[in-house]
Amino acid sequence: MAHELVIPRAGALDLVSLGALVHRLDPGIVPFRKATRCDIHVSGGEFNVAANLSDCFGMSTAIVTAMVDYPIGDLIAERVRAMGVRGVYRHFEHDGVTGPNLATVYSDRGHGVRPPVVFYNRCNEAAAQLKPGDFDWKAIFAGGVRWFHSGGIFASLSASTGQLILEGMRAAKSAGAVTSFDLNYRERLWRIWGGQRQAAEVIGKIVEHVDVLVGNEEDLQHGLGIPGPEVAVQSKLDPAAFLAMMDQVVSRHPRVGAVATTLREVHSTNRHAWSAVAWVSGKTYTAPTVDLDVRDRVGGGDGFASGFFYGLLAGEGPAEAVKLGWAHGALLTTFPGDTTMATLEQVRAFARGGSARIQR
């Protein structure tokens, strides 16, 4: 019997995210080895969801995270405020030389046949030092909370961050919230301190407390240690491999009531075919397929997740929630940066079958 999602109707906070804030340096289509200037985008998978839900969908959200008291911290905190997200911080003092630091992500956009290149500087990252006991969850959730979200990138940072996610998940469940987790498996981050086996152990314990999972079949394999399906797929847009794993997911984690992911076929860096699929309480829901002219692909998956969560929080049916997530994720790839510049009206219009015709 599939677990049914029951979402609280009211709460001072619609969603609380727990994760790391980062700043992304973006030289556009120029690779870093030839770059002379960069744009700065404030990001973080968990923050992106909170920011999108606030700025586009008008929801009350918060980010629970580390903040370092130095100019980069000031820059990031300003962007958190600008997106309407409440910052709940454990503050760290910067020593002026070695940190601790707020992580830097380097990501050019690629172009045509040249893919984007992503690499990190997470040395002495403040968020990796976060641990259980750092936050007063009863105070954070005092006015009520409807949804709590975290993800695999934050879990990968250190042995203590996974334990903090567990603490937050338990507190959120005690407060009556729905819980979600984006598997976001990043082999490069996990291999620093344990690799795929460690990832499956840490994430497996977290998912025991999770209602909604976000992740594709590769995330499910590497993040949860679930064997890949013996299913032939026609393309990256075919949800068969993803859906073939649902029985194993629910068998191992019966609390999970929904699993959702984007489907993307990359024709070139700037031309993608885009869809999405969700398994909710035993039923499957698939979004349409659309060809995207991509400006900046980073954050598209978080754009889908936030739109999908919004649909469920707003009382829409699962089919409409998937379409809203699909539409918002598609629109997000047309903007520079990792967080939304879309309006709810634009999202709903695209979900209804809107086009790129001029709006007068």
C-alpha positions as CSV (number, residue, x, y, z in Angstrom):
1,M,0.0,0.0,0.0
2,A,1.5,3.3,-1.1
3,H,2.1,5.9,1.6
4,E,-0.3,8.8,1.3
5,L,1.0,12.4,1.5
6,V,-0.8,14.5,4.1
7,I,0.3,18.2,3.9
8,P,-0.5,20.6,6.7
9,R,-2.9,23.4,5.5
10,A,-1.4,26.2,7.5
11,G,1.9,27.2,9.1
12,A,4.0,30.4,9.5
13,L,6.5,28.8,7.2
14,D,5.4,27.0,4.0
15,L,8.9,25.5,3.6
16,V,12.2,25.3,5.5
17,S,15.3,24.2,3.7
18,L,18.5,22.9,5.4
19,G,21.7,23.1,3.2
20,A,24.8,25.0,2.2
21,L,24.8,28.5,0.6
22,V,27.4,28.9,-2.2
23,H,28.3,31.5,-4.7
24,R,28.8,30.5,-8.4
25,L,31.3,32.3,-10.6
26,D,30.0,32.3,-14.1
27,P,32.2,33.6,-17.0
28,G,29.4,32.9,-19.5
29,I,30.4,31.0,-22.6
30,V,34.1,31.7,-22.1
31,P,36.0,28.8,-20.4
32,F,37.8,29.8,-17.1
33,R,41.2,29.4,-18.6
34,K,40.5,32.4,-20.9
35,A,38.0,34.3,-18.7
36,T,38.5,38.0,-17.9
37,R,35.3,38.6,-15.9
38,C,32.5,36.6,-14.1
39,D,29.0,37.1,-12.9
40,I,28.2,36.0,-9.4
41,H,25.1,33.9,-8.7
42,V,24.1,32.9,-5.1
43,S,23.0,29.3,-5.1
44,G,22.8,26.0,-3.3
45,G,20.4,23.2,-4.1
46,E,18.4,23.6,-0.9
47,F,18.4,27.4,-1.1
48,N,17.3,27.4,-4.7
49,V,14.1,25.6,-3.8
50,A,13.3,28.1,-0.9
51,A,14.2,31.1,-3.1
52,N,12.0,29.9,-6.0
53,L,9.0,29.2,-3.8
54,S,9.3,32.6,-2.2
55,D,10.1,34.8,-5.3
56,C,7.9,33.1,-7.9
57,F,5.3,31.3,-6.0
58,G,4.7,33.8,-3.1
59,M,5.3,31.3,-0.3
60,S,6.9,31.9,3.1
61,T,10.3,30.1,3.3
62,A,13.5,29.9,5.3
63,I,17.0,28.6,4.8
64,V,18.9,27.0,7.8
65,T,22.6,27.2,7.1
66,A,26.1,28.5,7.9
67,M,26.9,32.2,7.4
68,V,30.5,33.6,7.5
69,D,31.0,37.2,8.7
70,Y,33.0,38.6,5.8
71,P,32.2,40.4,2.6
72,I,31.3,37.3,0.6
73,G,28.9,36.4,3.4
74,D,27.4,39.9,3.2
75,L,26.9,39.5,-0.6
76,I,25.2,36.1,-0.1
77,A,23.0,37.3,2.8
78,E,21.8,40.2,0.7
79,R,20.7,37.9,-2.1
80,V,18.9,35.7,0.4
81,R,17.0,38.7,1.7
82,A,16.3,39.9,-1.9
83,M,14.7,36.6,-2.7
84,G,12.4,36.9,0.3
85,V,13.9,34.0,2.2
86,R,14.4,34.1,6.0
87,G,17.9,33.3,6.9
88,V,18.4,31.2,10.0
89,Y,22.2,31.2,10.5
90,R,24.9,29.7,12.6
91,H,27.6,32.5,12.3
92,F,31.3,31.8,11.8
93,E,34.1,34.4,12.1
94,H,36.5,34.5,9.1
95,D,40.2,34.7,10.1
96,G,41.1,36.9,7.2
97,V,43.3,34.3,5.5
98,T,42.1,30.6,5.6
99,G,38.4,30.9,6.5
100,P,36.1,29.2,7.3
101,N,34.7,30.0,3.9
102,L,31.4,30.0,2.0
103,A,32.0,27.6,-0.9
104,T,32.7,28.7,-4.5
105,V,31.3,26.9,-7.5
106,Y,33.0,27.6,-10.8
107,S,30.7,26.9,-13.8
108,D,31.0,28.2,-17.4
109,R,28.0,27.7,-19.6
110,G,29.6,26.0,-22.6
111,H,28.1,26.5,-26.0
112,G,26.9,24.3,-28.8
113,V,29.0,21.1,-28.9
114,R,31.1,22.3,-25.9
115,P,29.5,21.3,-22.6
116,P,29.5,23.3,-19.4
117,V,32.4,22.6,-17.0
118,V,31.8,22.6,-13.2
119,F,34.4,22.5,-10.4
120,Y,34.5,23.6,-6.8
121,N,36.5,25.3,-4.0
122,R,34.9,23.9,-0.9
123,C,38.1,24.1,1.2
124,N,37.4,24.8,4.9
125,E,33.7,25.3,4.1
126,A,31.7,26.6,7.0
127,A,28.6,24.5,6.1
128,A,30.6,21.3,6.4
129,Q,31.2,22.2,10.1
130,L,27.5,22.3,10.9
131,K,26.4,19.6,13.3
132,P,23.5,18.4,15.5
133,G,22.7,20.9,18.2
134,D,23.6,24.0,16.2
135,F,20.0,25.0,15.7
136,D,16.9,25.3,17.9
137,W,14.4,23.5,15.8
138,K,11.5,24.1,18.2
139,A,12.0,27.8,17.9
140,I,12.4,27.6,14.1
141,F,9.2,25.6,13.8
142,A,7.3,27.5,16.6
143,G,4.7,29.1,14.3
144,G,4.1,25.9,12.3
145,V,5.9,24.5,9.3
146,R,4.3,22.7,6.3
147,W,7.3,21.3,4.5
148,F,11.0,20.6,5.3
149,H,13.6,20.0,2.6
150,S,17.3,19.0,2.3
151,G,19.5,17.2,-0.1
152,G,22.4,15.0,-1.0
153,I,24.9,17.7,-1.7
154,F,24.7,19.0,1.9
155,A,24.8,15.4,3.2
156,S,28.0,14.8,1.2
157,L,30.0,17.7,2.9
158,S,31.0,15.9,6.1
159,A,30.1,13.2,8.6
160,S,28.2,15.8,10.7
161,T,26.0,17.3,8.0
162,G,24.1,14.0,7.4
163,Q,23.5,13.8,11.2
164,L,22.2,17.3,11.2
165,I,19.8,16.5,8.4
166,L,18.5,13.5,10.4
167,E,18.0,15.8,13.4
168,G,16.1,18.3,11.3
169,M,14.0,15.6,9.7
170,R,12.9,14.2,13.0
171,A,12.1,17.6,14.4
172,A,10.1,18.5,11.2
173,K,8.1,15.3,11.5
174,S,7.4,16.0,15.1
175,A,6.1,19.4,14.0
176,G,3.8,17.8,11.5
177,A,5.7,18.7,8.3
178,V,6.0,16.8,5.0
179,T,9.7,16.1,4.4
180,S,11.6,15.9,1.1
181,F,15.1,15.1,0.0
182,D,16.8,15.7,-3.3
183,L,19.3,12.9,-3.8
184,N,21.6,15.0,-6.0
185,Y,24.3,12.4,-6.0
186,R,27.7,14.0,-6.7
187,E,30.5,11.4,-7.0
188,R,33.2,14.0,-6.8
189,L,31.9,15.2,-3.4
190,W,31.3,11.8,-1.8
191,R,34.7,10.3,-2.8
192,I,36.5,12.8,-0.6
193,W,35.4,10.9,2.5
194,G,33.9,7.5,1.7
195,G,32.6,7.2,-1.8
196,Q,29.3,5.5,-3.0
197,R,29.1,3.0,-0.1
198,Q,29.2,5.8,2.4
199,A,26.7,7.8,0.5
200,A,24.2,4.9,0.4
201,E,24.6,4.4,4.2
202,V,24.2,8.0,5.1
203,I,21.3,8.8,2.7
204,G,19.6,5.5,3.5
205,K,19.2,6.6,7.1
206,I,17.9,10.0,6.1
207,V,15.3,8.6,3.7
208,E,13.8,6.6,6.5
209,H,12.2,9.9,7.5
210,V,11.4,11.2,4.0
211,D,8.0,11.6,2.3
212,V,9.0,13.0,-1.1
213,L,12.2,12.0,-3.0
214,V,13.6,13.9,-5.9
215,G,16.1,12.1,-8.2
216,N,16.6,10.1,-11.3
217,E,17.4,6.4,-11.7
218,E,21.2,7.1,-11.4
219,D,20.6,9.1,-8.1
220,L,18.5,6.2,-6.8
221,Q,21.2,3.7,-7.7
222,H,24.2,5.6,-6.3
223,G,22.4,7.5,-3.5
224,L,20.3,4.6,-2.2
225,G,22.3,1.6,-3.4
226,I,19.3,0.3,-5.4
227,P,20.3,-1.9,-8.4
228,G,19.6,-0.5,-11.8
229,P,16.6,-1.8,-13.7
230,E,16.8,-4.3,-16.5
231,V,14.8,-2.2,-18.8
232,A,15.7,-1.0,-22.3
233,V,14.8,2.7,-22.8
234,Q,14.4,4.4,-26.1
235,S,15.9,7.8,-25.0
236,K,16.6,9.9,-21.9
237,L,13.0,11.0,-22.1
238,D,11.7,7.5,-21.6
239,P,10.6,7.2,-17.9
240,A,10.6,3.4,-18.0
241,A,13.9,2.9,-16.2
242,F,12.9,5.3,-13.4
243,L,9.4,3.8,-13.0
244,A,10.9,0.3,-12.9
245,M,12.7,1.1,-9.7
246,M,9.7,2.3,-7.7
247,D,8.8,-1.1,-6.3
248,Q,12.3,-1.4,-4.8
249,V,12.3,2.2,-3.5
250,V,9.0,1.6,-1.7
251,S,10.0,-1.8,-0.5
252,R,13.1,-0.4,1.2
253,H,11.5,2.9,2.2
254,P,7.8,2.5,2.8
255,R,7.4,6.0,4.2
256,V,8.1,7.5,0.7
257,G,4.9,8.7,-0.9
258,A,6.3,10.4,-4.0
259,V,9.4,10.3,-6.2
260,A,9.9,12.8,-9.0
261,T,12.5,13.7,-11.5
262,T,13.2,15.7,-14.7
263,L,13.8,13.9,-18.0
264,R,16.3,15.7,-20.3
265,E,17.7,14.8,-23.7
266,V,20.7,17.0,-24.5
267,H,21.0,17.7,-28.2
268,S,23.6,20.4,-27.7
269,T,24.5,22.6,-24.8
270,N,21.9,25.1,-25.8
271,R,19.2,22.8,-27.1
272,H,17.5,20.3,-24.8
273,A,14.3,18.2,-25.0
274,W,12.6,18.5,-21.5
275,S,10.0,16.5,-19.6
276,A,9.3,15.3,-16.1
277,V,7.7,12.3,-14.3
278,A,6.5,11.6,-10.8
279,W,5.3,8.6,-9.0
280,V,2.8,9.7,-6.3
281,S,1.0,7.3,-4.0
282,G,1.3,4.4,-6.5
283,K,0.3,6.3,-9.6
284,T,2.4,7.8,-12.4
285,Y,2.2,11.3,-13.8
286,T,4.2,12.5,-16.8
287,A,4.6,16.0,-18.2
288,P,4.7,16.9,-21.8
289,T,7.9,17.1,-23.8
290,V,9.2,20.5,-25.1
291,D,12.3,21.6,-26.8
292,L,14.3,24.3,-24.9
293,D,16.6,26.9,-26.0
294,V,18.8,27.0,-23.0
295,R,20.5,30.1,-21.6
296,D,21.8,28.6,-18.4
297,R,21.0,25.0,-17.4
298,V,22.1,25.2,-13.8
299,G,19.2,25.2,-11.4
300,G,16.7,23.6,-13.8
301,G,16.2,20.6,-11.6
302,D,15.7,22.8,-8.5
303,G,13.2,24.8,-10.6
304,F,11.2,21.6,-11.2
305,A,11.3,20.6,-7.6
306,S,10.1,23.9,-6.3
307,G,7.2,24.1,-8.8
308,F,6.3,20.5,-8.0
309,F,6.3,21.2,-4.3
310,Y,4.3,24.4,-4.8
311,G,1.6,22.4,-6.6
312,L,1.3,20.0,-3.8
313,L,1.4,22.7,-1.1
314,A,-1.2,24.7,-3.0
315,G,-3.6,21.7,-3.1
316,E,-3.2,21.0,-6.8
317,G,-3.5,17.4,-7.9
318,P,-0.3,15.5,-8.6
319,A,-0.8,15.8,-12.4
320,E,-1.0,19.6,-12.2
321,A,1.9,19.7,-9.7
322,V,4.2,17.8,-12.1
323,K,3.2,20.2,-15.0
324,L,3.9,23.3,-12.8
325,G,7.3,21.9,-11.8
326,W,8.0,21.1,-15.5
327,A,6.9,24.5,-16.6
328,H,8.9,26.4,-14.0
329,G,12.1,24.3,-14.6
330,A,11.8,25.0,-18.3
331,L,11.4,28.7,-17.7
332,L,14.3,28.8,-15.3
333,T,16.7,27.6,-18.0
334,T,16.0,30.7,-20.0
335,F,17.4,33.0,-17.2
336,P,21.0,33.6,-16.1
337,G,21.8,32.2,-12.7
338,D,20.5,29.4,-10.5
339,T,17.3,30.9,-9.1
340,T,14.0,32.0,-10.7
341,M,13.1,35.2,-12.5
342,A,9.7,33.8,-13.6
343,T,6.3,34.9,-12.3
344,L,3.5,32.6,-11.2
345,E,1.4,33.8,-14.1
346,Q,4.1,32.8,-16.6
347,V,4.5,29.4,-15.0
348,R,0.8,28.7,-15.2
349,A,0.5,30.0,-18.7
350,F,3.3,27.7,-19.9
351,A,1.9,24.8,-18.0
352,R,-1.4,25.4,-19.9
353,G,0.4,25.1,-23.2
354,G,1.6,28.7,-23.6
355,S,4.2,29.7,-26.3
356,A,6.9,32.2,-26.8
357,R,4.6,34.6,-28.7
358,I,5.1,38.2,-27.5
359,Q,2.9,39.3,-24.6
360,R,1.3,42.7,-25.2
